[in-house]
Amino acid sequence: MSETAIQICVSEALEESGKGIRFPVTAGGEDGTGFAIRYSGAVYAYLNRCAHVPIELDWNEGEFFESSGLYLMCSTHGAIYVPDSGRCAGGPCRGGRLRPIVVFEKDNRVFWQPDEYVRPARA
Ligand code: FES
């Protein structure tokens, strides 16, 4: 039986290449955050952890896209990632990728699905 999905936000809260929405998780036993964004109409989510140095990407809460709206960018050293795969597209994340989190939309709301590594936040 699959585990209960957790609501992140309503669908309208995620605009195309707009601000992302962070949500609390536990990743490998450590407190962390995930984030969801909308790109080409679909919602994607990743662990908020750069593949270069394991720190959060956003320079201001929810600011993940660089100015063109085509890539996600790490605020620390400028690594850029492809929004729909999380693969590194330039900068010091070379060969790395963001850790994806399963998300889906249902009844006009966005949910994430815990897996064996990314778990619900501690109560
Ligand atoms: S920590 Fe993200 S580019 Fe260096």
Backbone and ligand atoms as CSV (ligand in chain L), in Angstrom:
chain,resi,resn,atom,element,x,y,z
A,1,MET,N,N,0.856,-1.189,0.000
A,1,MET,CA,C,0.000,0.000,0.000
A,1,MET,C,C,0.891,1.237,0.000
A,2,SER,N,N,0.539,2.201,-0.839
A,2,SER,CA,C,1.410,3.369,-0.889
A,2,SER,C,C,1.069,4.333,0.253
A,3,GLU,N,N,2.102,5.047,0.614
A,3,GLU,CA,C,2.004,5.950,1.752
A,3,GLU,C,C,1.178,7.187,1.411
A,4,THR,N,N,0.591,7.779,2.412
A,4,THR,CA,C,-0.241,8.962,2.198
A,4,THR,C,C,0.582,10.123,1.651
A,5,ALA,N,N,0.076,10.730,0.597
A,5,ALA,CA,C,0.729,11.921,0.042
A,5,ALA,C,C,0.403,13.125,0.925
A,6,ILE,N,N,1.264,14.116,0.860
A,6,ILE,CA,C,1.134,15.291,1.731
A,6,ILE,C,C,0.902,16.526,0.871
A,7,GLN,N,N,-0.080,17.308,1.249
A,7,GLN,CA,C,-0.403,18.500,0.459
A,7,GLN,C,C,0.672,19.572,0.627
A,8,ILE,N,N,1.036,20.205,-0.488
A,8,ILE,CA,C,1.998,21.316,-0.455
A,8,ILE,C,C,1.261,22.649,-0.552
A,9,CYS,N,N,0.350,22.751,-1.520
A,9,CYS,CA,C,-0.309,24.030,-1.774
A,9,CYS,C,C,-1.450,23.796,-2.763
A,10,VAL,N,N,-2.176,24.849,-3.068
A,10,VAL,CA,C,-3.174,24.755,-4.130
A,10,VAL,C,C,-2.454,24.951,-5.471
A,11,SER,N,N,-3.029,24.428,-6.536
A,11,SER,CA,C,-2.371,24.472,-7.848
A,11,SER,C,C,-2.042,25.894,-8.300
A,12,GLU,N,N,-2.943,26.841,-8.051
A,12,GLU,CA,C,-2.731,28.223,-8.514
A,12,GLU,C,C,-1.530,28.884,-7.854
A,13,ALA,N,N,-1.092,28.341,-6.730
A,13,ALA,CA,C,0.025,28.967,-6.014
A,13,ALA,C,C,1.337,28.816,-6.780
A,14,LEU,N,N,1.380,27.865,-7.717
A,14,LEU,CA,C,2.613,27.654,-8.491
A,14,LEU,C,C,2.426,28.197,-9.902
A,15,GLU,N,N,3.038,29.333,-10.161
A,15,GLU,CA,C,2.957,29.934,-11.488
A,15,GLU,C,C,4.111,29.451,-12.349
A,16,GLU,N,N,3.872,29.431,-13.648
A,16,GLU,CA,C,4.880,29.008,-14.625
A,16,GLU,C,C,6.201,29.765,-14.420
A,17,SER,N,N,7.270,29.031,-14.175
A,17,SER,CA,C,8.608,29.607,-13.923
A,17,SER,C,C,8.584,30.694,-12.849
A,18,GLY,N,N,7.649,30.581,-11.942
A,18,GLY,CA,C,7.526,31.586,-10.885
A,18,GLY,C,C,8.141,31.094,-9.590
A,19,LYS,N,N,7.746,31.731,-8.539
A,19,LYS,CA,C,8.285,31.381,-7.233
A,19,LYS,C,C,7.971,29.935,-6.869
A,20,GLY,N,N,8.922,29.256,-6.272
A,20,GLY,CA,C,8.700,27.902,-5.800
A,20,GLY,C,C,8.127,27.912,-4.403
A,21,ILE,N,N,7.601,26.769,-4.001
A,21,ILE,CA,C,7.070,26.645,-2.649
A,21,ILE,C,C,7.855,25.571,-1.907
A,22,ARG,N,N,8.372,25.963,-0.773
A,22,ARG,CA,C,9.165,25.064,0.061
A,22,ARG,C,C,8.256,24.257,0.971
A,23,PHE,N,N,8.697,23.061,1.307
A,23,PHE,CA,C,7.948,22.270,2.285
A,23,PHE,C,C,8.946,21.466,3.122
A,24,PRO,N,N,8.634,21.277,4.402
A,24,PRO,CA,C,9.577,20.598,5.295
A,24,PRO,C,C,9.610,19.096,5.058
A,25,VAL,N,N,10.790,18.521,5.116
A,25,VAL,CA,C,10.972,17.076,4.946
A,25,VAL,C,C,12.038,16.595,5.937
A,26,THR,N,N,12.212,15.300,5.991
A,26,THR,CA,C,13.375,14.699,6.632
A,26,THR,C,C,14.068,13.912,5.529
A,27,ALA,N,N,15.336,14.175,5.289
A,27,ALA,CA,C,16.036,13.506,4.188
A,27,ALA,C,C,17.222,12.743,4.759
A,28,GLY,N,N,17.184,11.427,4.640
A,28,GLY,CA,C,18.251,10.611,5.211
A,28,GLY,C,C,18.388,10.856,6.706
A,29,GLY,N,N,17.276,11.127,7.358
A,29,GLY,CA,C,17.280,11.317,8.809
A,29,GLY,C,C,17.580,12.729,9.259
A,30,GLU,N,N,17.859,13.631,8.307
A,30,GLU,CA,C,18.148,15.016,8.689
A,30,GLU,C,C,17.023,15.936,8.277
A,31,ASP,N,N,16.771,16.962,9.082
A,31,ASP,CA,C,15.749,17.939,8.721
A,31,ASP,C,C,16.183,18.680,7.471
A,32,GLY,N,N,15.265,18.913,6.576
A,32,GLY,CA,C,15.584,19.638,5.349
A,32,GLY,C,C,14.318,20.222,4.757
A,33,THR,N,N,14.449,20.726,3.526
A,33,THR,CA,C,13.265,21.209,2.830
A,33,THR,C,C,13.259,20.646,1.417
A,34,GLY,N,N,12.061,20.486,0.906
A,34,GLY,CA,C,11.866,20.217,-0.496
A,34,GLY,C,C,11.300,21.484,-1.112
A,35,PHE,N,N,11.221,21.534,-2.430
A,35,PHE,CA,C,10.547,22.666,-3.065
A,35,PHE,C,C,9.859,22.192,-4.331
A,36,ALA,N,N,8.756,22.852,-4.630
A,36,ALA,CA,C,7.989,22.540,-5.831
A,36,ALA,C,C,7.961,23.773,-6.720
A,37,ILE,N,N,8.028,23.536,-8.035
A,37,ILE,CA,C,7.970,24.623,-9.006
A,37,ILE,C,C,7.075,24.165,-10.171
A,38,ARG,N,N,6.655,25.123,-10.983
A,38,ARG,CA,C,5.918,24.766,-12.193
A,38,ARG,C,C,6.749,25.170,-13.404
A,39,TYR,N,N,6.822,24.245,-14.360
A,39,TYR,CA,C,7.629,24.492,-15.563
A,39,TYR,C,C,6.953,23.772,-16.719
A,40,SER,N,N,6.748,24.455,-17.851
A,40,SER,CA,C,6.032,23.886,-19.001
A,40,SER,C,C,4.687,23.290,-18.578
A,41,GLY,N,N,4.064,23.932,-17.647
A,41,GLY,CA,C,2.727,23.527,-17.218
A,41,GLY,C,C,2.696,22.465,-16.141
A,42,ALA,N,N,3.793,21.733,-15.978
A,42,ALA,CA,C,3.794,20.627,-15.009
A,42,ALA,C,C,4.487,21.036,-13.713
A,43,VAL,N,N,4.167,20.314,-12.660
A,43,VAL,CA,C,4.788,20.578,-11.361
A,43,VAL,C,C,5.934,19.590,-11.142
A,44,TYR,N,N,7.047,20.089,-10.648
A,44,TYR,CA,C,8.211,19.270,-10.309
A,44,TYR,C,C,8.638,19.627,-8.896
A,45,ALA,N,N,9.232,18.659,-8.219
A,45,ALA,CA,C,9.743,18.944,-6.874
A,45,ALA,C,C,11.078,18.251,-6.667
A,46,TYR,N,N,11.909,18.892,-5.870
A,46,TYR,CA,C,13.244,18.387,-5.568
A,46,TYR,C,C,13.574,18.661,-4.115
A,47,LEU,N,N,14.545,17.911,-3.648
A,47,LEU,CA,C,15.117,18.224,-2.352
A,47,LEU,C,C,15.883,19.539,-2.510
A,48,ASN,N,N,15.730,20.429,-1.567
A,48,ASN,CA,C,16.378,21.738,-1.661
A,48,ASN,C,C,17.832,21.614,-1.187
A,49,ARG,N,N,18.635,20.971,-2.040
A,49,ARG,CA,C,20.014,20.664,-1.668
A,49,ARG,C,C,20.851,20.664,-2.940
A,50,CYS,N,N,21.776,21.570,-3.013
A,50,CYS,CA,C,22.622,21.688,-4.209
A,50,CYS,C,C,23.510,20.447,-4.357
A,51,ALA,N,N,23.788,20.060,-5.604
A,51,ALA,CA,C,24.657,18.908,-5.871
A,51,ALA,C,C,26.138,19.277,-5.706
A,52,HIS,N,N,26.434,20.556,-5.554
A,52,HIS,CA,C,27.827,21.000,-5.369
A,52,HIS,C,C,28.209,20.914,-3.888
A,53,VAL,N,N,27.609,21.738,-3.084
A,53,VAL,CA,C,27.752,21.681,-1.634
A,53,VAL,C,C,26.324,21.482,-1.113
A,54,PRO,N,N,26.117,20.568,-0.205
A,54,PRO,CA,C,24.739,20.245,0.184
A,54,PRO,C,C,24.052,21.324,1.019
A,55,ILE,N,N,23.773,22.451,0.360
A,55,ILE,CA,C,23.046,23.533,1.034
A,55,ILE,C,C,21.863,23.945,0.169
A,56,GLU,N,N,21.000,24.770,0.753
A,56,GLU,CA,C,19.779,25.166,0.043
A,56,GLU,C,C,20.102,26.056,-1.155
A,57,LEU,N,N,19.239,25.976,-2.157
A,57,LEU,CA,C,19.482,26.692,-3.414
A,57,LEU,C,C,18.993,28.134,-3.403
A,58,ASP,N,N,17.842,28.371,-2.794
A,58,ASP,CA,C,17.184,29.677,-2.967
A,58,ASP,C,C,17.874,30.804,-2.195
A,59,TRP,N,N,18.069,31.916,-2.875
A,59,TRP,CA,C,18.729,33.078,-2.280
A,59,TRP,C,C,17.751,33.890,-1.445
A,60,ASN,N,N,16.510,33.792,-1.819
A,60,ASN,CA,C,15.421,34.431,-1.109
A,60,ASN,C,C,14.372,33.356,-1.096
A,61,GLU,N,N,13.623,33.223,-0.055
A,61,GLU,CA,C,12.729,32.093,0.048
A,61,GLU,C,C,11.864,31.920,-1.207
A,62,GLY,N,N,11.957,30.760,-1.839
A,62,GLY,CA,C,11.127,30.448,-3.002
A,62,GLY,C,C,11.701,30.896,-4.336
A,63,GLU,N,N,12.846,31.615,-4.317
A,63,GLU,CA,C,13.441,32.091,-5.577
A,63,GLU,C,C,14.406,31.021,-6.099
A,64,PHE,N,N,13.925,30.209,-7.032
A,64,PHE,CA,C,14.742,29.120,-7.571
A,64,PHE,C,C,15.109,29.348,-9.039
A,65,PHE,N,N,14.237,30.007,-9.790
A,65,PHE,CA,C,14.520,30.214,-11.214
A,65,PHE,C,C,15.496,31.364,-11.406
A,66,GLU,N,N,16.393,31.224,-12.386
A,66,GLU,CA,C,17.194,32.390,-12.759
A,66,GLU,C,C,16.344,33.282,-13.658
A,67,SER,N,N,16.874,34.410,-14.073
A,67,SER,CA,C,16.015,35.445,-14.647
A,67,SER,C,C,15.314,35.046,-15.944
A,68,SER,N,N,15.883,34.119,-16.712
A,68,SER,CA,C,15.228,33.727,-17.972
A,68,SER,C,C,14.033,32.817,-17.726
A,69,GLY,N,N,13.961,32.219,-16.540
A,69,GLY,CA,C,12.884,31.274,-16.242
A,69,GLY,C,C,13.094,29.907,-16.858
A,70,LEU,N,N,14.286,29.660,-17.402
A,70,LEU,CA,C,14.557,28.378,-18.067
A,70,LEU,C,C,15.312,27.392,-17.193
A,71,TYR,N,N,15.961,27.887,-16.163
A,71,TYR,CA,C,16.767,27.024,-15.298
A,71,TYR,C,C,16.546,27.366,-13.834
A,72,LEU,N,N,16.792,26.349,-13.012
A,72,LEU,CA,C,16.846,26.568,-11.572
A,72,LEU,C,C,18.298,26.895,-11.246
A,73,MET,N,N,18.504,27.823,-10.343
A,73,MET,CA,C,19.874,28.232,-10.055
A,73,MET,C,C,20.160,28.213,-8.562
A,74,CYS,N,N,21.363,27.738,-8.236
A,74,CYS,CA,C,21.801,27.778,-6.846
A,74,CYS,C,C,22.368,29.161,-6.567
A,75,SER,N,N,21.932,29.757,-5.493
A,75,SER,CA,C,22.345,31.132,-5.196
A,75,SER,C,C,23.794,31.216,-4.726
A,76,THR,N,N,24.380,30.111,-4.300
A,76,THR,CA,C,25.709,30.213,-3.681
A,76,THR,C,C,26.833,30.339,-4.707
A,77,HIS,N,N,26.914,29.399,-5.668
A,77,HIS,CA,C,27.978,29.507,-6.681
A,77,HIS,C,C,27.424,29.426,-8.098
A,78,GLY,N,N,26.127,29.585,-8.251
A,78,GLY,CA,C,25.547,29.709,-9.587
A,78,GLY,C,C,25.371,28.433,-10.377
A,79,ALA,N,N,25.363,27.278,-9.730
A,79,ALA,CA,C,25.054,26.039,-10.464
A,79,ALA,C,C,23.655,26.165,-11.066
A,80,ILE,N,N,23.487,25.688,-12.313
A,80,ILE,CA,C,22.148,25.721,-12.904
A,80,ILE,C,C,21.671,24.308,-13.232
A,81,TYR,N,N,20.364,24.133,-13.078
A,81,TYR,CA,C,19.740,22.818,-13.227
A,81,TYR,C,C,18.550,22.909,-14.177
A,82,VAL,N,N,18.333,21.832,-14.919
A,82,VAL,CA,C,17.185,21.746,-15.821
A,82,VAL,C,C,15.937,21.492,-14.965
A,83,PRO,N,N,14.907,22.336,-15.103
A,83,PRO,CA,C,13.762,22.236,-14.184
A,83,PRO,C,C,12.989,20.929,-14.256
A,84,ASP,N,N,12.940,20.281,-15.441
A,84,ASP,CA,C,12.094,19.087,-15.527
A,84,ASP,C,C,12.849,17.785,-15.301
A,85,SER,N,N,14.176,17.849,-15.073
A,85,SER,CA,C,14.918,16.618,-14.778
A,85,SER,C,C,15.809,16.774,-13.557
A,86,GLY,N,N,16.121,18.015,-13.214
A,86,GLY,CA,C,17.020,18.259,-12.093
A,86,GLY,C,C,18.489,18.068,-12.454
A,87,ARG,N,N,18.766,17.798,-13.750
A,87,ARG,CA,C,20.160,17.578,-14.136
A,87,ARG,C,C,20.926,18.895,-14.173
A,88,CYS,N,N,22.193,18.807,-13.837
A,88,CYS,CA,C,23.066,19.977,-13.872
A,88,CYS,C,C,23.260,20.413,-15.319
A,89,ALA,N,N,23.084,21.707,-15.583
A,89,ALA,CA,C,23.254,22.218,-16.942
A,89,ALA,C,C,24.405,23.208,-17.024
A,90,GLY,N,N,25.100,23.414,-15.937
A,90,GLY,CA,C,26.230,24.333,-15.956
A,90,GLY,C,C,26.637,24.711,-14.546
A,91,GLY,N,N,27.901,25.176,-14.424
A,91,GLY,CA,C,28.382,25.576,-13.109
A,91,GLY,C,C,28.971,24.403,-12.342
A,92,PRO,N,N,29.228,24.603,-11.072
A,92,PRO,CA,C,29.999,23.622,-10.294
A,92,PRO,C,C,29.264,22.334,-9.925
A,93,CYS,N,N,28.019,22.168,-10.348
A,93,CYS,CA,C,27.296,20.915,-10.059
A,93,CYS,C,C,27.602,19.843,-11.090
A,94,ARG,N,N,28.505,20.120,-12.007
A,94,ARG,CA,C,28.828,19.236,-13.131
A,94,ARG,C,C,28.645,17.740,-12.850
A,95,GLY,N,N,27.823,17.096,-13.662
A,95,GLY,CA,C,27.602,15.659,-13.513
A,95,GLY,C,C,26.596,15.301,-12.434
A,96,GLY,N,N,26.194,16.281,-11.652
A,96,GLY,CA,C,25.262,15.995,-10.561
A,96,GLY,C,C,23.829,16.306,-10.947
A,97,ARG,N,N,22.959,16.090,-10.045
A,97,ARG,CA,C,21.565,16.443,-10.274
A,97,ARG,C,C,20.866,16.631,-8.939
A,98,LEU,N,N,19.757,17.328,-8.994
A,98,LEU,CA,C,18.937,17.494,-7.797
A,98,LEU,C,C,18.197,16.194,-7.512
A,99,ARG,N,N,17.926,15.945,-6.268
A,99,ARG,CA,C,17.219,14.725,-5.885
A,99,ARG,C,C,15.705,14.969,-6.094
A,100,PRO,N,N,15.082,14.244,-7.048
A,100,PRO,CA,C,13.656,14.486,-7.295
A,100,PRO,C,C,12.764,13.955,-6.172
A,101,ILE,N,N,11.642,14.603,-6.020
A,101,ILE,CA,C,10.594,14.162,-5.095
A,101,ILE,C,C,9.333,14.016,-5.945
A,102,VAL,N,N,8.610,12.924,-5.752
A,102,VAL,CA,C,7.400,12.688,-6.551
A,102,VAL,C,C,6.307,13.672,-6.133
A,103,VAL,N,N,5.752,14.368,-7.125
A,103,VAL,CA,C,4.635,15.280,-6.863
A,103,VAL,C,C,3.527,15.024,-7.876
A,104,PHE,N,N,2.321,15.373,-7.503
A,104,PHE,CA,C,1.207,15.268,-8.444
A,104,PHE,C,C,0.137,16.282,-8.054
A,105,GLU,N,N,-0.724,16.578,-9.025
A,105,GLU,CA,C,-1.836,17.495,-8.780
A,105,GLU,C,C,-3.131,16.699,-8.784
A,106,LYS,N,N,-3.987,17.030,-7.840
A,106,LYS,CA,C,-5.287,16.377,-7.754
A,106,LYS,C,C,-6.260,17.359,-7.131
A,107,ASP,N,N,-7.460,17.453,-7.732
A,107,ASP,CA,C,-8.492,18.358,-7.205
A,107,ASP,C,C,-7.936,19.756,-6.966
A,108,ASN,N,N,-7.122,20.227,-7.916
A,108,ASN,CA,C,-6.606,21.585,-7.826
A,108,ASN,C,C,-5.637,21.817,-6.663
A,109,ARG,N,N,-5.030,20.761,-6.214
A,109,ARG,CA,C,-4.047,20.877,-5.150
A,109,ARG,C,C,-2.794,20.079,-5.538
A,110,VAL,N,N,-1.682,20.462,-4.935
A,110,VAL,CA,C,-0.397,19.820,-5.242
A,110,VAL,C,C,0.033,18.999,-4.018
A,111,PHE,N,N,0.436,17.760,-4.270
A,111,PHE,CA,C,0.850,16.855,-3.190
A,111,PHE,C,C,2.244,16.303,-3.473
A,112,TRP,N,N,2.969,15.977,-2.421
A,112,TRP,CA,C,4.226,15.238,-2.605
A,112,TRP,C,C,4.098,13.873,-1.945
A,113,GLN,N,N,4.869,12.952,-2.494
A,113,GLN,CA,C,4.791,11.563,-2.056
A,113,GLN,C,C,6.109,11.175,-1.369
A,114,PRO,N,N,6.074,10.878,-0.074
A,114,PRO,CA,C,7.310,10.433,0.599
A,114,PRO,C,C,7.862,9.155,-0.033
A,115,ASP,N,N,9.172,8.968,0.030
A,115,ASP,CA,C,9.788,7.720,-0.440
A,115,ASP,C,C,10.725,7.224,0.655
A,116,GLU,N,N,11.615,6.290,0.310
A,116,GLU,CA,C,12.415,5.682,1.380
A,116,GLU,C,C,13.473,6.646,1.922
A,117,TYR,N,N,13.821,7.680,1.153
A,117,TYR,CA,C,14.863,8.625,1.603
A,117,TYR,C,C,14.267,9.956,2.073
A,118,VAL,N,N,13.340,10.482,1.281
A,118,VAL,CA,C,12.709,11.754,1.647
A,118,VAL,C,C,11.413,11.438,2.379
A,119,ARG,N,N,11.416,11.736,3.658
A,119,ARG,CA,C,10.340,11.353,4.548
A,119,ARG,C,C,9.598,12.592,5.045
A,120,PRO,N,N,8.402,12.397,5.589
A,120,PRO,CA,C,7.699,13.544,6.170
A,120,PRO,C,C,8.540,14.184,7.279
A,121,ALA,N,N,8.349,15.484,7.455
A,121,ALA,CA,C,9.071,16.190,8.517
A,121,ALA,C,C,8.674,15.627,9.871
A,122,ARG,N,N,9.615,15.702,10.786
A,122,ARG,CA,C,9.297,15.269,12.154
A,122,ARG,C,C,8.219,16.156,12.729
A,123,ALA,N,N,7.350,15.564,13.528
A,123,ALA,CA,C,6.251,16.358,14.128
A,123,ALA,C,C,6.806,17.322,15.152
L,1,FES,S1,S,26.583,25.269,-3.348
L,1,FES,FE1,FE,25.308,25.371,-5.098
L,1,FES,S2,S,26.695,26.011,-6.629
L,1,FES,FE2,FE,27.975,25.774,-4.914
